Structure formats: C-alpha cells, structure tokens
Amino acid sequence: MGRRSEPGGGSTAHGEGGEDDGGAGADDGARRDREVCDGRYTREGYALPPPVYGPAAYRDRNWAPELRAAACGTATVLAIMLTVDLAAHTIDPLRATCWTAIALVLFAALFPVRVTAGADWLAVRGLLCEHRVRTDLLVLVHRSDGMAPRLVLRDITGSRVELDPKALTGNPVLWHLLDTGARLSRERGLLRSGGEVLRALGERIDGDGARGVFEASGLR
C-alpha cells in the first residue's frame, strides 16, 4: 500500500519556506538601506560600480587642437619676450628665467580641461586633477552664464564637475552619453531640477546638427 503524506509534515515544510522568504526579505531590506560605505550601494539601493576607462570611453575631439593652440600661444609669447631682450641687449639668465616662469603660468591658465564620458559617467580632467560624476545618479544640473558659461553637474554621492557647454555642443557623442544618463536619473526620481537646462541644450545641439546637414547638402 502507498504511504499517505501527513498534513502536519506539509504544513511544517510550508512554514519553514515562509521563514526563509522572510529572512531573505529582511536581508534585502537591510542591503537597500545600507549607505555608500563600500562603493556599491546608496540609500536607494542603486549599484555604484566604478566607471571603466578604455575603448568604451569617448573623449572630447576638440581637446587636442585646443591644447596645441595653448602651447603655440605660450611659446610665441615667450619667444617675443626673449627676442625683445636680445634686441635690447638686456638678456641675462635671471630675466630669461623670469620670462620662462611667466610663460609657464600662462600655459597653466590656458590649459584646456579634457572631458571624457562613458556609459553612466562623465569626467573632467584639468592640469592637475580629475573630477567625475555618475550621470545616471545626477541630482543637480545647473548652468551659470557669464563671461565663461559653465554647466555644473552633481550626483547622489556628492561628486561635482564643471564644464564648458561647448564641449557638449561640439561633441554630439558626449552629449548623447550625458543625456542618456540624465534620463535614467529622472526615471529614478533623483534629478528634479535642471531638466529645462538639458532640454534647451539638447534643442541647440539638434538645431546645430540639422543646420550642418543642410549646409553640407547645399540647402539653406
């Protein structure tokens, strides 16, 4: 005769399974509440893997020409100052050192920042250091207009970068990577201010792109 299963045993198995599910749920809740102390989770539970530099990264294509222009301008100024001293017969090691120091300071002031972006991140590197934000975790986008317009980005971890909007208008791929990440930030409810800034910038980039297509095709 076949052996019938006892109701009590089935109930016990079901109860044990319920306890396991409850324990797993508690672990998941604790993990979601954990702060970004290990570089992997935020309060909201978003993963924070470090960005990977390499073939997937896209760099500002105008940076190299701007760097050459800064170097050539600095060298020209230095050559003019030394030539004037030579013509006036006032050149000496001390004056040559002073002119060289002035030229180095000028080069540091003219050194262009380098903007690099990849999937869900954007980095701005100056002469001495680099700043980076997660574009899929942005909480603030602000534009300051003036003599030198700047676009300010800040993410949920507190990281902050500033860049010239021209770096985006002159590099549609950089803009696409930033816009894609910003859309994720809005979907997650993190980016609640700055949408108008990005929208206006996107319309300008789209307009410039359409204008370039018309000019290339001979249309006006």
N, C-alpha and C positions, 0 to 999 in steps of 0.2 A: 504494500500500500504506500502511496505517496505521502510524504510528510508535509502537513499544512504549516505555513508560517504563522507565528504567533503575532497577534496585533501589537502586543507590548513591545516586541523587538522592532517592528517597523516604526512605531512611534518614537522609540529611543533614537533610531538612526536619523529620523527626520529632525528631531530636536538637536542632535549633535551637528547636523548640517547647518541648522539655523544659527547655532552658536558660532560656527566657523565664519558664516557670512557676516554676522555682526562684528566679529573680531576684525575681519578684513575691512569692513566699512569704517571701523574706528581707526585702523591704521591709515587708510586713505585720507580720512579727515585730518588726522594729525599731520600727514605729509603735506596736505594742501595748506595747512595753517603755518607751516614752517617758513621762517624768513630766509632771505638770501644770505645764508651764512656759509654755505658750501658751494655757492656759484651755480646751483642747479634749479632752485625753486624760489619763487617770490611768494608774497602773501596770497596772491590769487592762484598760485599753483602753476604758473607758466614756466616752462622749461627755459633755461638760460644757457644754452651751450655756447662756448666761445666761438667767435667767427673764425673761419678758416681762410687764410691768405693763400693765394696761388692762382691757378688758371681760372678759378671761378670769380676772382676779383676783377673789377673794372676800374681803371684809373683815368683821371682827367687827361684828355688828349691834348689840352692846351697848356699843360704844366711845363713840358719840356721847352716849347718856344718861349714861354714867359721867363723861364729860368735863364735861357740863353740871352734874352734881351736884358735881364737884370745884370748878368755877368758882363756883357758887352758894354752896357752903360757905365758900370762901375770902372771897368778897365779904361774906357775913354776919358772919364773924369780924372783918373789917376795919371794917365799919360799927359793930359793937358796941364795939370799942375806941375808935373816934373819937367815938362818942356818949357814952361814959363820960367821956372827956376834956373834951368840950364841956360836959357837965353839971357837971363839977367845975371848970370854967374853968381847966383846965391845958393846953389845947391850944396848940401853937405849931408852927412849921414843922419844927423838929427832931424833935419827938415824932411828928408826922404822917408824916415820912419814915421813922422807925423802925418805926411800925406797918405802913406800906406794904411795907417790906422784909421784915418778918416774914410778912405775907400772901403775898408772892411766894414765899418759901421754903416756906410751907405748900402753896401751889398746886403747886410743883415736886414735893413729896413725894406729893401726892395725884394727880398727873397719871397717867392710866391708859395702859398700853402698848397699842399697836394691833397686833393680829395680822392678817396678810394671807397668803393662800395661793393657789396656783395649781397647775397640773399639774406635779408633781415638785419643788415648792419651798414653803417657808414662811418668812415674815419676821416679826420682832418689832421694832417701832419705838417707842422711848421719846421723851423730850422732846428729846434732843439727837442721838441716833444710831440706826441701824438695824442689826440683825444678821439673817443669813439662812442657811438650810441647804438642801441638796438632800435632799428626803425619799426619793428613790429611791436615794440613796447613803448612807443612815444606817449608822453603825457602833455607836452607843450610844444607848439610851433609858433614862433614869433618873428616878425620881420621889423627891423629898425631901418628907416630911411634916413638919408642924410648925405654927407659928402662921400661916405663909403657905406653903401647899403649892406646889411648883414641879415642872414637867415639864421635864427637860433633854434636849435633842437635840443630837447631834454627827454630822457627816458625814465622809466619807473625806478631804475637803480640809482638815479641822481646824476648820471653822466650827462655831459653837456658839450655841444660843439657849436661853433660859429663858422659860417662860410659865406662867400660872396654868391648871391643868386646867379651870377653869370656862369659859375661853374656848372650849374644845372641847365641853364638855357643853352649853353654851348656843348652840352653832352647829353643828348636825349636818353642814352642808356642809364646814366647816373640818375636822371630824373625818374625813369621808369622803375628802377630799383627802390628809390625813396618812396615813390607814390604807392608801390605795391605793399611795402611795409607799413606805410601810414594807413592804408585801408584796413589792414589787419588790426592795427591799434584801435581804429574807430569801431570795428566789429566787436572787439573785446570790451568796449566801453571805457578805454583808457584815455584816448585823445578826445577831449571835449572842447578844446579851444585851438584855433589855428587852422581849422578846415577851410575857412574862407581864403586864408593866405595861400594854402596849397592849391586851391581851386583856381585862384587868379593866376598863379604861376603856371599851372598846367595849361590854362587857356592861352597864355602868352607863348608858351613853348609850342603848342599845337598851331597857333597862328603863324609863328615864325617858320615852322616846318612846312605848312601849306604854302606860304609865300615863296619859300625856297623851291618847292616843286613847280610852282607856276613860273618862276623866273628861269628855271632850268629847261622848262618845256617851251619857253618863248612866249608865254601868256602873261598878260598884265591885268 
